[in-house]
Amino acid sequence: MLIISDLSLKILKKNQIPKDIFDNIYTALSEVDKTKKLSLFDITEIIENSSITYYRIRKGKYRAIFYISNDDIIIDLICKREDIYKLWKP
């Protein structure tokens, strides 16, 4: 199941993410959720610590950071490339 963080929903509601970009990311991560194959899309592991491994997927100028927990994909943040690492706190 895909779970979207409150911060990502807030950014989406403020129309800071184009609907088509959000749809593309959501569709890609839905497919990853079904197949459990991270290699299907441009997904990169960005941080691995003892408890959580974070991944990044890109679509145009936008990035989504997510992690997998108990077979659920949790989307931590979606925003523009230049802002994502300023706003994101692992």
DSSP file (Angstrom, degrees, kcal/mol; ACC not computed):
  #  RESIDUE AA STRUCTURE BP1 BP2  ACC     N-H-->O    O-->H-N    N-H-->O    O-->H-N    TCO  KAPPA ALPHA  PHI   PSI    X-CA   Y-CA   Z-CA
    1    1 A M              0   0    0      0, 0.0    72,-2.3     0, 0.0     2,-0.4   0.000 360.0 360.0 360.0 144.9    0.0    0.0    0.0
    2    2 A L  E     -a   73   0A   0     70,-0.2     2,-0.4    72,-0.1    72,-0.2  -0.807 360.0-169.7 -94.4 133.4    1.2    3.6   -0.7
    3    3 A I  E     -a   74   0A   0     70,-2.9    72,-3.4    -2,-0.4     2,-0.5  -0.988   7.9-152.9-123.5 131.8    1.1    6.0    2.2
    4    4 A I  E     -a   75   0A   0     -2,-0.4    72,-0.2    70,-0.2    70,-0.1  -0.899  20.2-121.1-109.3 129.9    1.7    9.7    1.6
    5    5 A S     >  -     0   0    0     70,-2.5     4,-2.1    -2,-0.5     5,-0.2  -0.192  21.7-115.0 -65.6 159.0    3.1   11.9    4.4
    6    6 A D  H  > S+     0   0    0      1,-0.2     4,-2.4     2,-0.2     5,-0.2   0.871 116.0  55.1 -61.6 -38.5    1.2   14.9    5.7
    7    7 A L  H  > S+     0   0    0      2,-0.2     4,-2.3     1,-0.2    -1,-0.2   0.911 108.2  48.0 -63.7 -42.4    3.9   17.3    4.4
    8    8 A S  H  > S+     0   0    0     68,-0.3     4,-2.4    67,-0.2    -1,-0.2   0.896 111.9  49.8 -64.9 -39.9    3.6   15.9    0.8
    9    9 A L  H  X S+     0   0    0     -4,-2.1     4,-2.6     2,-0.2    -2,-0.2   0.897 109.9  51.3 -64.4 -39.7   -0.2   16.2    1.0
   10   10 A K  H  X S+     0   0    0     -4,-2.4     4,-1.4     2,-0.2    -2,-0.2   0.917 111.4  46.8 -63.0 -44.0    0.1   19.8    2.2
   11   11 A I  H  <>S+     0   0    0     -4,-2.3     5,-2.0     1,-0.2     6,-0.4   0.898 113.0  50.3 -64.3 -41.0    2.5   20.6   -0.7
   12   12 A L  H ><5S+     0   0    0     -4,-2.4     3,-1.6     1,-0.2     5,-0.2   0.902 108.0  52.0 -64.5 -42.1    0.1   18.9   -3.2
   13   13 A K  H 3<5S+     0   0    0     -4,-2.6    -1,-0.2     1,-0.3    -2,-0.2   0.795 104.6  56.4 -66.7 -27.8   -2.9   20.8   -1.9
   14   14 A K  T 3<5S-     0   0    0     -4,-1.4    -1,-0.3    -5,-0.2    -2,-0.2   0.366 114.5-120.0 -82.9   6.0   -1.1   24.1   -2.3
   15   15 A N  T < 5S+     0   0    0     -3,-1.6    -3,-0.2     1,-0.1    -2,-0.1   0.811  73.6 133.6  58.4  33.8   -0.6   23.1   -6.0
   16   16 A Q      < +     0   0    0     -5,-2.0    -4,-0.2     1,-0.1    64,-0.1   0.555  65.5  55.7 -85.8  -9.6    3.2   23.3   -5.7
   17   17 A I  S    S-     0   0    0     -6,-0.4    -1,-0.1    -5,-0.2    -2,-0.1  -0.991  94.8-118.1-121.5 124.5    3.4   19.9   -7.5
   18   18 A P     >  -     0   0    0      0, 0.0     4,-2.3     0, 0.0     3,-0.4  -0.350  22.2-125.2 -60.4 141.3    1.9   19.6  -11.0
   19   19 A K  H  > S+     0   0    0      1,-0.2     4,-2.7     2,-0.2     5,-0.2   0.863 109.3  53.9 -57.1 -39.4   -0.9   17.0  -11.0
   20   20 A D  H  > S+     0   0    0      2,-0.2     4,-2.2     1,-0.2    -1,-0.2   0.868 108.2  49.6 -67.6 -34.5    0.7   15.1  -13.9
   21   21 A I  H  > S+     0   0    0     -3,-0.4     4,-2.5     2,-0.2     5,-0.2   0.937 112.3  47.5 -66.5 -46.5    4.0   14.8  -12.0
   22   22 A F  H  X S+     0   0    0     -4,-2.3     4,-3.0     1,-0.2     5,-0.2   0.926 112.0  50.5 -59.7 -44.5    2.3   13.6   -8.9
   23   23 A D  H  X S+     0   0    0     -4,-2.7     4,-2.7     1,-0.2    -1,-0.2   0.902 110.3  50.0 -60.6 -42.1    0.3   11.1  -11.0
   24   24 A N  H  X S+     0   0    0     -4,-2.2     4,-2.4     2,-0.2    -1,-0.2   0.927 114.1  44.0 -62.4 -45.7    3.5    9.8  -12.7
   25   25 A I  H  X S+     0   0    0     -4,-2.5     4,-2.7     2,-0.2     5,-0.2   0.928 114.7  49.1 -65.1 -45.0    5.3    9.3   -9.3
   26   26 A Y  H  X S+     0   0    0     -4,-3.0     4,-2.0    -5,-0.2    -2,-0.2   0.910 112.7  47.7 -61.9 -43.1    2.2    7.7   -7.7
   27   27 A T  H  X S+     0   0    0     -4,-2.7     4,-2.1    -5,-0.2    -1,-0.2   0.917 112.2  49.4 -64.3 -44.0    1.8    5.3  -10.7
   28   28 A A  H  X S+     0   0    0     -4,-2.4     4,-2.1     1,-0.2    -2,-0.2   0.930 113.7  45.1 -62.1 -46.0    5.5    4.4  -10.7
   29   29 A L  H  X S+     0   0    0     -4,-2.7     4,-2.2     1,-0.2    -1,-0.2   0.808 109.1  56.5 -71.8 -27.8    5.5    3.7   -6.9
   30   30 A S  H  X S+     0   0    0     -4,-2.0     4,-2.0    -5,-0.2    -1,-0.2   0.904 108.2  48.4 -64.5 -41.0    2.2    1.7   -7.2
   31   31 A E  H  X S+     0   0    0     -4,-2.1     4,-2.7     2,-0.2     5,-0.3   0.901 111.0  49.8 -65.7 -40.8    3.9   -0.5   -9.7
   32   32 A V  H  X S+     0   0    0     -4,-2.1     4,-3.0     1,-0.2     5,-0.3   0.898 108.9  53.5 -62.9 -39.8    6.9   -0.9   -7.4
   33   33 A D  H  < S+     0   0    0     -4,-2.2    -2,-0.2     1,-0.2    -1,-0.2   0.889 113.0  43.4 -62.0 -39.8    4.5   -1.8   -4.6
   34   34 A K  H  < S+     0   0    0     -4,-2.0    -2,-0.2     1,-0.1    -1,-0.2   0.928 126.8  28.8 -71.0 -46.0    2.9   -4.5   -6.8
   35   35 A T  H  < S-     0   0    0     -4,-2.7    -2,-0.2    -5,-0.1    -3,-0.2   0.707  88.8-139.9 -92.2 -21.4    6.1   -6.0   -8.2
   36   36 A K     <  +     0   0    0     -4,-3.0     2,-0.6    -5,-0.3    -3,-0.1   0.742  59.7 131.7  64.4  25.1    8.5   -5.2   -5.4
   37   37 A K    >   -     0   0    0     -6,-0.3     3,-1.0    -5,-0.3    -1,-0.2  -0.916  36.9-176.9-112.5 108.5   11.1   -4.4   -8.0
   38   38 A L  G >  S+     0   0    0     -2,-0.6     3,-0.8     1,-0.2     5,-0.4   0.650  77.3  73.1 -74.9 -14.8   13.0   -1.1   -7.5
   39   39 A S  G 3  S+     0   0    0      1,-0.2    -1,-0.2     3,-0.1    -7,-0.0   0.500  73.7  83.3 -80.0  -2.9   14.9   -1.5  -10.8
   40   40 A L  G <  S+     0   0    0     -3,-1.0    -1,-0.2   -12,-0.1     2,-0.2   0.802  99.4  23.4 -70.6 -28.2   11.8   -0.7  -12.9
   41   41 A F  S <  S-     0   0    0     -3,-0.8     2,-2.2    -4,-0.2     0, 0.0  -0.691 104.4 -73.0-130.2 179.0   12.2    3.0  -12.6
   42   42 A D  S    S+     0   0    0     16,-0.2    16,-1.0    -2,-0.2     2,-0.5  -0.510  72.0 153.1 -77.6  77.5   14.9    5.6  -12.0
   43   43 A I  E     -B   57   0A   0     -2,-2.2     2,-0.4    -5,-0.4    14,-0.2  -0.931  21.6-173.5-114.9 131.7   15.1    4.8   -8.2
   44   44 A T  E     -B   56   0A   0     12,-2.4    12,-2.5    -2,-0.5     2,-0.4  -0.973  26.9-123.6-126.9 137.6   18.3    5.4   -6.2
   45   45 A E  E     +B   55   0A   0     -2,-0.4    10,-0.3    10,-0.2     3,-0.1  -0.669  33.5 172.5 -74.5 127.6   19.1    4.5   -2.7
   46   46 A I  E     +     0   0A   0      8,-2.4     2,-0.4    -2,-0.4     9,-0.2   0.774  59.9  16.6-110.7 -34.1   20.1    7.7   -0.9
   47   47 A I  E     -B   54   0A   0      7,-1.2     7,-2.9     2,-0.0     2,-0.5  -0.992  55.2-177.4-142.5 133.1   20.5    6.9    2.8
   48   48 A E  E     +B   53   0A   0     -2,-0.4     5,-0.2     5,-0.2     2,-0.2  -0.974  15.7 159.2-128.6 119.2   20.8    3.6    4.6
   49   49 A N        -     0   0    0      3,-1.8    -2,-0.0    -2,-0.5     0, 0.0  -0.601  58.5 -77.4-122.3-169.5   21.0    3.5    8.3
   50   50 A S  S    S+     0   0    0     -2,-0.2     3,-0.1     1,-0.2    -2,-0.0   0.782 123.8  20.1 -64.9 -27.5   20.3    0.8   10.8
   51   51 A S  S    S+     0   0    0      1,-0.3     2,-0.4     0, 0.0    -1,-0.2   0.775 121.9  35.5-113.9 -33.2   16.5    1.0   10.6
   52   52 A I        -     0   0    0     17,-0.0    -3,-1.8    15,-0.0     2,-0.6  -0.979  52.9-157.9-132.3 135.9   15.4    2.7    7.4
   53   53 A T  E     -B   48   0A   0     -2,-0.4    15,-0.6    15,-0.3     2,-0.3  -0.961  20.0-153.8-108.2 121.9   16.7    2.8    3.8
   54   54 A Y  E     -BC  47  67A   0     -7,-2.9    -8,-2.4    -2,-0.6    -7,-1.2  -0.721   9.2-165.6 -97.2 145.0   15.5    5.9    1.9
   55   55 A Y  E     -BC  45  66A   0     11,-3.2    11,-2.3    -2,-0.3     2,-0.4  -0.870   8.4-145.7-126.0 159.6   15.1    6.0   -1.9
   56   56 A R  E     -BC  44  65A   0    -12,-2.5   -12,-2.4    -2,-0.3     2,-0.4  -0.988   9.6-172.2-127.2 136.1   14.7    8.7   -4.4
   57   57 A I  E     -BC  43  64A   0      7,-2.2     7,-2.3    -2,-0.4     2,-0.4  -0.982  13.4-151.8-122.9 140.5   12.7    8.7   -7.6
   58   58 A R  E     + C   0  63A   0    -16,-1.0     2,-0.3    -2,-0.4   -16,-0.2  -0.902  19.0 176.2-118.6 144.9   12.9   11.5  -10.2
   59   59 A K  E >   - C   0  62A   0      3,-2.5     3,-2.0    -2,-0.4     2,-0.2  -0.872  67.8 -55.9-140.6 103.7   10.4   12.8  -12.7
   60   60 A G  T 3  S-     0   0    0     -2,-0.3    -1,-0.1     1,-0.3     0, 0.0  -0.434 120.9 -15.1  62.6-127.7   11.5   15.8  -14.5
   61   61 A K  T 3  S+     0   0    0     -2,-0.2    20,-3.0    -3,-0.1     2,-0.3   0.351 123.0  88.3 -87.6   5.2   12.5   18.6  -12.1
   62   62 A Y  E <   -CD  59  80A   0     -3,-2.0    -3,-2.5    18,-0.3     2,-0.3  -0.776  55.4-165.7-111.6 151.3   10.7   16.8   -9.2
   63   63 A R  E     -CD  58  79A   0     16,-2.7    16,-2.0    -2,-0.3     2,-0.4  -0.948   6.2-158.0-131.0 150.4   11.9   14.3   -6.7
   64   64 A A  E     -CD  57  78A   0     -7,-2.3    -7,-2.2    -2,-0.3     2,-0.5  -0.999   6.5-156.9-127.7 132.9   10.1   12.0   -4.3
   65   65 A I  E     +CD  56  77A   0     12,-2.7    11,-2.2    -2,-0.4    12,-1.6  -0.932  26.8 158.0-108.3 130.9   11.8   10.5   -1.3
   66   66 A F  E     -CD  55  75A   0    -11,-2.3   -11,-3.2    -2,-0.5     2,-0.3  -0.923  24.0-157.5-144.9 167.3   10.3    7.3    0.1
   67   67 A Y  E     -CD  54  74A   0      7,-1.8     7,-3.0    -2,-0.3     2,-0.5  -0.946  21.4-120.1-142.7 166.2   11.1    4.2    2.2
   68   68 A I  E     + D   0  73A   0    -15,-0.6     2,-0.4    -2,-0.3   -15,-0.3  -0.932  31.1 170.9-114.0 127.5    9.6    0.8    2.5
   69   69 A S  E >   - D   0  72A   0      3,-2.7     3,-2.1    -2,-0.5    -2,-0.0  -0.979  69.9 -15.7-139.6 123.5    8.2   -0.4    5.9
   70   70 A N  T 3  S-     0   0    0     -2,-0.4     3,-0.1     1,-0.3    -1,-0.1   0.890 127.0 -54.3  51.5  44.9    6.2   -3.6    6.4
   71   71 A D  T 3  S+     0   0    0      1,-0.2     2,-0.4   -35,-0.0    -1,-0.3   0.581 116.5 115.9  65.0  12.4    5.6   -4.0    2.7
   72   72 A D  E <   - D   0  69A   0     -3,-2.1    -3,-2.7   -70,-0.0     2,-0.6  -0.872  62.5-136.7-105.7 144.9    4.2   -0.4    2.5
   73   73 A I  E     -aD   2  68A   0    -72,-2.3   -70,-2.9    -2,-0.4     2,-0.7  -0.908  17.7-161.0-100.7 120.0    5.8    2.4    0.6
   74   74 A I  E     -aD   3  67A   0     -7,-3.0    -7,-1.8    -2,-0.6     2,-0.8  -0.901   8.2-148.3-105.9 115.4    5.8    5.6    2.5
   75   75 A I  E     -aD   4  66A   0    -72,-3.4   -70,-2.5    -2,-0.7    -9,-0.3  -0.744  16.7-177.9 -84.5 110.9    6.3    8.7    0.5
   76   76 A D  E     -     0   0A   0    -11,-2.2   -68,-0.3    -2,-0.8     2,-0.3   0.896  61.6  -8.0 -78.3 -43.1    8.1   11.1    2.8
   77   77 A L  E     - D   0  65A   0    -12,-1.6   -12,-2.7   -70,-0.1     2,-0.4  -0.977  49.1-169.2-159.6 140.7    8.3   14.1    0.5
   78   78 A I  E     + D   0  64A   0     -2,-0.3     2,-0.3   -14,-0.2   -14,-0.2  -0.994  37.9 115.1-129.6 124.8    7.7   15.2   -3.1
   79   79 A C  E     - D   0  63A   0    -16,-2.0   -16,-2.7    -2,-0.4     5,-0.1  -0.968  63.8 -46.6-168.9-176.9    8.9   18.6   -4.3
   80   80 A K  E >>  - D   0  62A   0     -2,-0.3     4,-1.9   -18,-0.2     3,-1.2  -0.236  52.5-115.4 -63.7 151.3   11.3   20.3   -6.7
   81   81 A R  H 3> S+     0   0    0    -20,-3.0     4,-0.6     1,-0.3    -1,-0.1   0.870 114.1  52.2 -54.6 -43.0   14.8   19.1   -7.0
   82   82 A E  H 34 S+     0   0    0    -21,-0.2    -1,-0.3     1,-0.2     4,-0.1   0.676 118.0  37.2 -72.7 -15.6   16.3   22.4   -5.7
   83   83 A D  H X> S+     0   0    0     -3,-1.2     4,-2.0     2,-0.1     3,-0.9   0.649  92.5  84.2-106.8 -19.0   14.0   22.3   -2.6
   84   84 A I  H 3X S+     0   0    0     -4,-1.9     4,-2.2     1,-0.3    -2,-0.1   0.872  92.9  44.4 -62.0 -41.8   13.8   18.7   -1.6
   85   85 A Y  H 3< S+     0   0    0     -4,-0.6    -1,-0.3     1,-0.2    -2,-0.1   0.661 111.8  54.9 -80.6 -13.0   17.0   18.4    0.5
   86   86 A K  H <4 S+     0   0    0     -3,-0.9    -1,-0.2     1,-0.1    -2,-0.2   0.855 117.7  34.6 -78.0 -38.6   16.3   21.7    2.2
   87   87 A L  H  < S+     0   0    0     -4,-2.0     2,-0.3     2,-0.0    -2,-0.2   0.765  99.8  90.5 -87.2 -28.2   12.8   20.5    3.4
   88   88 A W     <  -     0   0    0     -4,-2.2   -11,-0.1    -5,-0.3   -12,-0.0  -0.533  48.0-177.5 -82.0 132.3   13.5   16.8    4.0
   89   89 A K              0   0    0     -2,-0.3    -3,-0.0     1,-0.1    -4,-0.0  -0.942 360.0 360.0-127.8 108.8   14.6   15.6    7.4
   90   90 A P              0   0    0      0, 0.0    -1,-0.1     0, 0.0    -2,-0.0   0.512 360.0 360.0 -67.2 360.0   15.3   11.9    7.6
